[in-house]
Amino acid sequence: MRFVEFYIRQFGLLREVGGSFSPGLSLIVGENESGKTTLMNFFRYCLFNFPHGRSNRNFYLPPDGRAQQGQLIVETTNGVSLAFEMNGRKINVSGQGEEINVDALLGYLDRNTYERVFAVGLEDMQQIKTLNDQTIQSRFFAAGAGLG
């Protein structure tokens, strides 16, 4: 599965933001406080939904009090395009006329694996020295190969 494009109507401080991804490894770079972490969490919440129950995680409510809204388009390994639609804390997944089982789509990829391998932030990179060389190689090989 690979990310194709995204559009954020409102998520935290991000409003009317969109973009597309080329095949292969993508890096999101920008100045401090430019929204990189917010964007990364938008992707996380689209794929794995918002945390359940009481949580100290940021739900990225827009300042105007409206619901979070956006869309993430992905392409599966067999070429099927899927849309993850966010409306508030609800995520709907739709595809080309077929019923979507998100768990089957993601396979072995759970939130923890995604956050540690495919969505690496600055804090994660600063802590990477604690990993051994083999672990680092396997994680970046998997990311570059588009496994998952």
Backbone hydrogen bonds, N-H to C=O, Kabsch-Sander energy under -0.5 kcal/mol:
donor,donor_aa,acceptor,acceptor_aa,energy
2,R,75,E,-2.3
4,V,73,I,-3.1
5,E,73,I,-1.3
6,F,19,G,-2.6
7,Y,71,Q,-2.5
8,I,17,V,-4.0
9,R,7,Y,-0.6
9,R,69,Q,-1.3
10,Q,69,Q,-2.2
11,F,14,L,-2.4
12,G,60,Y,-2.8
14,L,11,F,-2.0
16,E,9,R,-1.4
17,V,8,I,-2.1
19,G,6,F,-2.1
21,F,4,V,-2.9
29,V,27,L,-0.6
34,S,31,E,-1.4
39,L,35,G,-2.6
40,M,36,K,-2.4
41,N,37,T,-2.4
42,F,38,T,-1.9
43,F,39,L,-2.0
44,R,40,M,-2.1
45,Y,41,N,-2.8
46,C,42,F,-2.1
47,L,43,F,-2.3
48,F,44,R,-3.0
49,N,45,Y,-1.6
65,G,62,P,-2.1
69,Q,10,Q,-3.1
70,G,86,M,-1.7
71,Q,7,Y,-2.9
72,L,84,F,-2.2
73,I,5,E,-3.1
74,V,82,L,-2.5
75,E,2,R,-2.6
76,T,80,V,-2.8
79,G,76,T,-2.1
82,L,74,V,-2.7
83,A,94,S,-2.9
84,F,72,L,-3.1
84,F,82,L,-0.5
85,E,83,A,-0.7
85,E,92,N,-3.5
86,M,70,G,-3.0
86,M,84,F,-0.5
87,N,85,E,-0.5
87,N,90,K,-2.5
88,G,68,Q,-3.8
90,K,87,N,-1.3
92,N,85,E,-2.6
94,S,83,A,-2.2
95,G,98,E,-0.5
97,G,95,G,-2.6
101,N,99,E,-0.5
102,V,100,I,-0.7
105,L,101,N,-2.2
106,L,102,V,-2.6
107,G,103,D,-1.4
109,L,106,L,-2.3
110,D,108,Y,-0.8
114,Y,110,D,-2.6
115,E,111,R,-2.7
116,R,112,N,-1.9
117,V,113,T,-2.2
118,F,113,T,-0.5
118,F,114,Y,-1.5
119,A,114,Y,-1.8
121,G,119,A,-0.6
125,M,121,G,-2.4
126,Q,122,L,-2.3
127,Q,123,E,-1.3
128,I,124,D,-0.5
128,I,125,M,-0.8
130,T,127,Q,-2.0
131,L,128,I,-2.0
136,I,132,N,-2.2
137,Q,133,D,-2.7
138,S,134,Q,-2.4
139,R,135,T,-2.2
140,F,136,I,-2.5
141,F,137,Q,-2.4
142,A,138,S,-2.1
143,A,139,R,-2.1
144,G,140,F,-2.6
145,A,141,F,-2.3
146,G,142,A,-0.7
146,G,143,A,-0.7
147,L,142,A,-2.1
